[in-house]
Amino acid sequence: MKITFLGTGTSTGVPAIGCDCPTCRSTDPRDKRFRSSVLLSFAGRNVLIDTTPDLRLQALNNNIKRLDAILFTHSHADHVFGLDDIRRFCLLQNAAIPCYAGQRCAADIRRVFDYALIENVHLQKSFCPLIDLHEVDQPFELFGRRVQPIPLIHAGEPILGYRVGEFAYCTDCSEIPADSSALLGDLDVLVLGALRTKPHPAHLSISQAIQVAKRLSARHTFFIHFGHSVRHEDISRELPDGISLSYDGLCIETNRKD
């Protein structure tokens, strides 16, 4: 399975509007960050995790020409508000795109993007996205792979991470419950949110994320969802072996299927 990091930034993106901090003025391309999202490619299929407001540019920058399914972690704006941009994939493929989300996220998508639901296709009078939305809280199969939803806590609210085979994606979390940690053993690759060095009530800090990564013991952990206080070069030097910062455009591969 190939994993492409389409975006690695927090909700503002980096550089942040109106900011002249060292990270926002950095010439290091790893400090330029779209909102966080990854693309999983396996079995000839492309599965997107979250539709950020930067989706159009993410797709163009990474030459994405097909989209077969979407997994949603939660319904905050930086994770869903690019959903309308999948209309191009729907047109190219002449099909609705299956989408998977937890109960609360699915309800918000139905409210905000009601015009895109496949059951409302008869109401569409113009060029619109089309989604086949499924609520999930149990494992399901997607293109021959088992997908395990991972319950997480984000600012006291339930959200989802996902495990697909040997890979797991857990962004935006402030806590991983014990039952969820038990679902994250024997990973080749863990992608874990790590907002900044200072504590934050809704996200793991980098030091907290390091402790979580050590406890889960994935073969390699990549941090994601950074704010503009995180300079890639500076923080990378401080990380333990087996833990790295991701960056926009990074591609990695895993080999095991299950």
Residue pairs with C-beta under 8 A, 6 or more apart in sequence:
1 40
1 41
1 42
1 145
1 164
1 165
1 166
1 167
1 253
1 254
2 40
2 41
2 42
2 251
2 252
2 253
3 38
3 39
3 40
3 41
3 167
3 189
3 191
3 251
3 252
3 253
3 254
4 38
4 39
4 41
4 62
4 249
4 250
4 251
5 38
5 222
5 224
5 246
5 247
5 248
5 249
5 250
5 251
6 34
6 37
6 38
6 39
6 48
6 52
6 54
6 55
6 58
6 61
6 62
6 248
7 13
7 33
7 34
7 35
7 36
7 37
7 52
7 54
7 58
7 248
8 33
8 34
8 36
8 224
8 225
8 226
8 245
8 246
8 247
8 248
8 250
9 33
9 34
9 35
9 36
9 225
9 226
9 227
9 248
10 33
10 35
10 36
10 78
10 195
10 225
10 226
10 227
10 228
11 35
11 76
11 77
11 78
12 227
12 228
13 33
13 34
13 35
13 54
14 23
14 24
14 31
14 32
14 33
14 226
14 227
14 228
15 23
15 24
15 25
15 32
15 228
16 24
16 228
19 228
21 228
21 229
22 231
23 31
23 228
23 229
23 230
23 231
24 31
24 228
26 32
26 231
28 231
28 232
28 233
29 247
29 248
29 249
30 232
30 233
30 245
30 247
30 248
31 231
31 232
32 248
33 226
33 247
33 248
34 52
34 54
34 57
34 58
34 248
35 52
35 53
35 54
35 78
35 79
36 50
36 52
36 78
36 79
36 171
36 172
36 193
36 224
36 225
37 48
37 49
37 50
37 51
37 52
37 54
37 55
37 58
37 79
38 48
38 49
38 169
38 191
38 224
39 46
39 47
39 48
39 49
39 62
39 64
40 46
40 47
40 48
40 49
40 164
40 167
41 47
42 143
42 145
42 164
43 143
43 144
43 145
45 66
45 68
45 69
45 143
46 64
46 66
46 67
46 68
47 68
47 69
47 70
47 71
47 142
47 143
47 164
48 67
48 69
48 70
48 71
49 70
49 71
49 72
49 73
49 162
49 169
50 70
50 71
50 72
50 73
50 79
50 80
51 70
51 72
51 79
51 80
51 81
51 82
51 83
51 85
51 86
52 58
52 78
52 79
52 81
52 82
53 77
53 78
53 81
53 82
54 82
55 82
55 83
55 85
55 86
56 82
56 85
58 64
59 85
59 88
61 248
61 249
62 249
65 92
66 89
66 92
66 93
67 86
67 89
67 93
67 97
68 97
68 98
68 143
69 97
69 98
69 99
69 100
69 142
69 143
70 86
70 97
70 98
70 99
70 100
70 131
71 99
71 100
71 101
71 147
71 160
71 162
72 79
72 80
72 99
72 100
72 101
72 102
72 105
72 106
72 109
72 160
73 79
73 105
73 159
73 160
73 161
73 162
73 169
73 171
73 172
74 102
74 104
74 105
74 154
74 157
74 159
74 160
74 172
75 101
75 104
75 105
75 108
75 109
75 112
76 172
79 172
80 105
80 108
80 109
80 112
80 113
83 109
83 113
83 116
83 129
83 131
84 113
84 116
84 129
85 129
86 97
86 129
86 131
87 127
87 128
87 129
87 130
89 97
90 96
90 97
90 128
90 129
90 130
91 127
95 130
96 118
96 121
96 130
96 131
96 132
97 129
97 130
97 131
97 132
98 131
98 132
98 134
98 142
99 109
99 131
99 132
99 133
99 134
100 133
100 134
100 136
100 140
100 142
100 147
101 109
101 133
101 134
101 135
101 136
101 160
102 135
102 136
102 137
102 149
102 158
102 159
102 160
103 135
103 137
104 157
104 158
105 159
105 160
106 133
106 134
106 135
109 131
109 133
110 117
110 133
113 129
113 131
114 120
115 123
115 124
115 128
116 128
116 129
116 130
116 131
117 131
117 133
118 130
118 131
118 132
118 133
121 130
124 130
134 140
136 147
136 149
136 160
137 149
137 151
138 149
139 146
139 147
139 148
139 149
140 146
140 147
141 147
142 164
145 164
145 165
145 257
146 164
146 165
146 258
147 162
147 163
147 164
148 162
148 163
148 164
148 183
149 160
149 161
149 162
150 160
150 161
150 162
150 163
150 168
150 170
150 176
150 180
150 183
150 184
151 158
151 159
151 160
151 161
151 177
151 179
151 180
152 158
152 159
152 160
152 161
152 170
152 172
152 173
152 175
152 176
152 177
152 180
153 159
153 173
153 174
153 175
153 176
153 177
154 172
154 173
154 174
154 202
154 203
155 174
155 201
155 202
156 174
159 172
159 173
161 168
161 169
161 170
161 171
161 173
161 180
162 168
162 169
163 169
163 183
163 184
163 187
165 254
165 256
165 257
165 258
166 186
166 187
166 188
166 189
166 254
166 256
166 257
166 258
167 187
167 188
167 189
167 190
167 191
167 254
168 184
168 187
168 189
168 190
168 191
168 218
169 191
170 176
170 184
170 190
170 191
170 192
170 193
171 191
171 192
171 193
171 224
171 225
172 193
172 202
172 203
172 225
173 192
173 193
173 203
173 204
174 200
174 201
174 202
174 203
174 204
176 184
176 212
181 215
181 216
184 190
184 216
184 218
185 216
185 217
187 216
187 218
187 219
188 218
188 219
188 220
188 254
188 255
188 256
189 218
189 219
189 220
189 221
189 222
189 252
189 254
190 213
190 216
190 218
190 220
190 221
190 222
191 221
191 222
191 223
191 224
191 246
192 204
192 209
192 212
192 213
192 221
192 222
192 223
192 224
193 203
193 204
193 209
193 223
193 224
193 225
194 203
194 204
194 205
194 206
194 208
194 209
194 210
194 223
194 224
194 225
194 226
195 203
195 204
195 205
195 206
195 225
195 226
195 227
195 230
196 203
196 205
196 206
196 226
196 227
196 229
196 230
197 205
197 206
197 207
197 229
197 230
197 235
198 205
198 229
199 205
199 208
203 225
204 212
206 223
206 230
206 235
209 223
210 239
210 240
210 243
213 221
213 242
213 243
214 240
218 242
219 242
220 242
220 243
220 244
220 252
221 242
221 243
221 244
222 243
222 244
222 245
222 246
222 250
222 252
223 243
223 244
223 245
223 246
224 246
226 245
230 245
232 245
232 247
235 245
236 244
236 245
239 245
